[in-house]
Amino acid sequence: MFSQGQIVFGVLFFIAFAIIIGFMYRKDLKIHKRFYSGSLWVLVAFIAFIMSIVCIKTFL
């Protein structure tokens, strides 16, 4: 389905992309901690809301 060159390009692109994303995240870590300090609670509330919808749908 894919040629050998396409597979090699895909793997190298993924590795380079992951390295760049990791480097940029480490670079902006102080900014993330300052501006997104309460975002974990938003995620927890969202997951709880989705779980409650699933429970209501399942039991009713």
Secondary structure, 3 states (H helix, E strand, C coil): CCCHHHHHHHHHHHHHHHHHHHHHHHHCHHHHHHHCCCHHHHHHHHHHHHHHHHHHHHHC
